[in-house]
Amino acid sequence: MSLEYAPLVGAMYWTRAVQYYGEKHRLQQKNLELLWPLLDITTTLDPNLIVAYRFGSTFLSDARHEERAIRTTRWNCCRRGVIANPDYWRLYQDMGNVY
């Protein structure tokens, strides 16, 4: 539906993900079930939006879920970033931090 404007729509979803996280953090709520779907849509629309991978995996660590689920989701977020942007070394560092 976004045609050739997929990166623009991805940036809009990234903005929505940041707003969602910020609002939940402000209200001190740990239930962030919509965070991963927002990040998934963002990185699908714009796989080169590196900030979504880096900070998205950090945001996911604040979710109230089983520790293993958090680690798996953060790992998948970082892994997708490395696949889409193999030359950006900081994504490898983020994967190491999750591990």
Secondary structure, DSSP 8 states (H G I E B T S, - for coil): --GGGHHHHHHHHHHHHHHHHHHHHHTT----TTHHHHHHHHHHH-TT-HHHHHHHHHHHTTS-S-HHHHHHHHHHHHHHHHHH-TT-HHHHHHHHHH-
